[in-house]
Every structure is written in structure tokens, then in C-alpha cells.
Amino acid sequence: MFYQDCAHDIDTPVHPVSAPDYMPIGQLRALQLHRLQGVVRRIYDNVPLTRKRMDERGVKPEHIQTLADIALLPFSVKSDLRDEYPHGLFASPMNEIVRFHCSSGTTGKPIVIGNTRNDIILWQQTCMRALAMCGVRSSDVMQVTYGYGLFTGGLGLHYGGEGIGCAVLPISGGNTERQLMMMRDMGVTVIACTPSYFLHLVDEGHKRGINFRTDTKLKHGIFGAEPWSEEMRTKIQDATGITAHDIYGLTEICGPGVANDCQYHNGLHIFEDHFYPEIIDPETLEPQPDGIAGELVFTTLTRTGTPMLRYRTRDISRLNTKACECGRTIRTFERVSARSDDMLIIRGVNVFPSQIESGLLQVDKVLPHYMINITREGDLDKLEIQVEVTRETFGDDIRSLEILRSEIAHSVQRIINISASIRLVEPNTLPRSEGKIQRVRDMR
């Protein structure tokens, strides 16, 4: 494999065709079909639930003759993993499983994924490709503040960084003061964490008089594990001077390293040689052509421990085929704007938290910390948004604050098409999180 062969000298330019990211389209599609046929056969032979569903459809592995034939196959959903807990979806015997990972969910049975040695090696390689896409090199020092353990975030980026050859600081989450101290003392140039936690580090750093542009060596941020908007990217970059990259993954598919954005931020490049993407209509479940928005679906082409067939991510996006300036031939999808299971229905209107965030952060003086409160009075839904604004703003007169409140309300309403009550709060008023931030309180 290219990155395995060249990890010792990742800074050296190579011919683009040498890397999977730049594979000629015809060659890539042939590889995808070959791998799809192999994984369908593996799942059919080893996973009773999927075999039963395929038999009910009258579909056998030999029926997969083209990539379009993937539409013949059944979907997988998160509840399948819970219903078949803990080992029912494994396609490898236990003596080949070398590691378990679980979802970060806190209710019910966890999502358990069994990994073979092959899965771990390929996961490291996709994480290496993601980091290399961000400009991470062997000379970098990377601070990984994602959680370690059953959660995939920490270990995925950790092994990806080590594979590239950079120095990895496996600090995990928590202890903000230590995070900031180590960031400066170790000369950290790359940080990997949730965007909300990085903003928390920035806030705490500013309280301690840290200027992230001059007092740290940070160049790159690898942010994922929660939806975030382009407006959030702008806020992060303006506040720190770093380049903020979006990494995408989910435990059921492998963890981080499914897709990543390059320096042009024209969507997230999917490592298609390992993860076959589809977009479906979430209502009809029919495949949608590239360019049409819908639910993102992935089939793992190379995983052997717990391969997933047409896994419904619930993430809303669209596939793009327009060539990226970086020269990669692998397709991109639009950064995830929302999750179908995060959708709020307020006064009969479908609203996603990311839409509210976009409206808030288009207004000057607004900080990237907010809370969405939904209540009901009689038969009417009430939407209130608490949003932090700069400390200087609270020194303004009442009329100026009312103008700002009105500007924020108008910006949000323009996007979600319903009115919201805006409550301005001082900096550091709203909760912070060391992991995935919870921004919605639905009290109806």
C-alpha cells in the first residue's frame, strides 16, 4: 500500500497516480466492484441476519455483477447492531478478532464492532491518508484530545499520526489547564478533537492570556465527531490562525478516517477504495443520483471483522462529482449539514440545529456558544435560543442590545423560516463540553 510503503518519507512528493486518492476512475470502479462482490459473499456466508434478508429478496452474492446492483441488497441500521449484540454481525471467528470498539452512546446496549488485524491496519492507513490530506507531516507534533478506549476517535488518529511519523501526544480529554500547558511546552502543531472542545480550549486560553497565533505553534485542527458549520470554521480560524479541517467517520464503519476535507474545503473526500458511498431518499429509500441531497449510506469494502452492508448513517448530505483542485479522483460529499434523527419539528417546520448555528454565526459580536430551548405553551411550540456575545457588547446601551437581538433573530428566521426568541448571555455562561456538545433542550 502506498502510505505504508512511504510512511518513512511522507514529506517527499510522489507521482499522484501512486496514491489511492488519485486512482484513475475506471480502475477505481473496477476495484470497488471486485471488493463489493467479495464483501457480499463474506457477509452472506457468515452473518445469518443479512443472509436471511437477502434470501427474502431472492438475492444471492452472484447477482452482484455491477456497482448499480448494490441497490438489490438490504440496508443495515444501528438497531441491527443492538438487536444482534454482541457478536451477531461479526463475519470473522473470534480467534481472528483482535480489538473491540463501541459507540459513545450512553443509553441501552452499546454498538459493538469487532476488528481483525486486517481492519486495524487498513484503518490506520485511511487515517494516515486523512492526516496527509490536512497537511500533517512527519515533522509535526499532534495533540490527540479525543477520548481513548472504547471510543474510536483517540486511537484512530493516534495510529494515523504515528503511521505518518509525527510525534503524538495522547493526552485524551479533560484537564484543560494541562492541555494548554502541554500544547505550548511540547510545541504542538496539530490538534485533533471536537470543534466544541477546541473552542473551550480557546476560551480558557484567552482567560490565561494565551494568544494562539503567537504563543503556540498550532497550524492545523482536525475536528469531527459532531456536526459543525462553515461559519464555525471561520470563527475558529479567525480566532487562532490555524487551518480547520473536517474529519468524518462513525464507529459502525470504522471510526475517523472514512472521509476528510483537503486544503480547498470543497467537501470531504471519501476513501472510496474502502467505503462505497450512496445517497438515498430517506423516505422512499431509493438511490439518488450524485448532486441530489439525501441520506448518506456506506458499504465497507475491505473490513473483515464487522463489515457493514448499505449502512444508513442518518447523515444528510449529497455526493459531488466535480473535480477538486487538489487533483484527487475520489468523490466528495458536502459536509454533513444535519442528521435526520437530529431533526426538530417546530410548529410543523423541520429544523436542524446546524441551520440555527449558521444563522447565529453570520452575525458579528456573536460567540460560537449557544443553547436551543424548546417548550410548549398550550398547543404552540416556543423556540428560545440563548447565545453568548462578546463581553464588550454587554457594555452597550439597551437600544444597541435590542438592535443586535433583532439582527440575530432575523438572521435565524431567514434560514429556518420560523421566529425565535433570542436571549443574549455573557461569555462563559453556557455549558462547555470535553466531548460531544449537547446544544438542544427539548422540554415539550
BELHUCOR-V589599 format. One record per helix or strand of 3 or more residues. SS is the DSSP state (~ for helix, > for strand). FROM is the first residue (numbers start at 1). TO is the last residue. If there is no record, write none. Layout:
SS;FROM;TO + SS;FROM;TO
//
This chain:
~;2;9 + ~;16;18 + ~;20;22 + ~;25;46 + ~;48;57 + ~;61;63 + ~;67;72 + ~;78;83 + ~;94;96 + >;97;102 + >;112;116 + ~;117;133 + >;141;144 + ~;152;164 + >;167;169 + ~;176;185 + >;190;193 + ~;195;207 + >;220;223 + ~;230;240 + >;243;250 + >;255;261 + >;268;270 + >;275;280 + >;294;300 + >;311;317 + ~;340;342 + >;344;346 + >;349;351 + ~;353;361 + >;366;377 + >;380;389 + ~;391;395 + ~;398;416 + >;421;425 + >;440;442
//
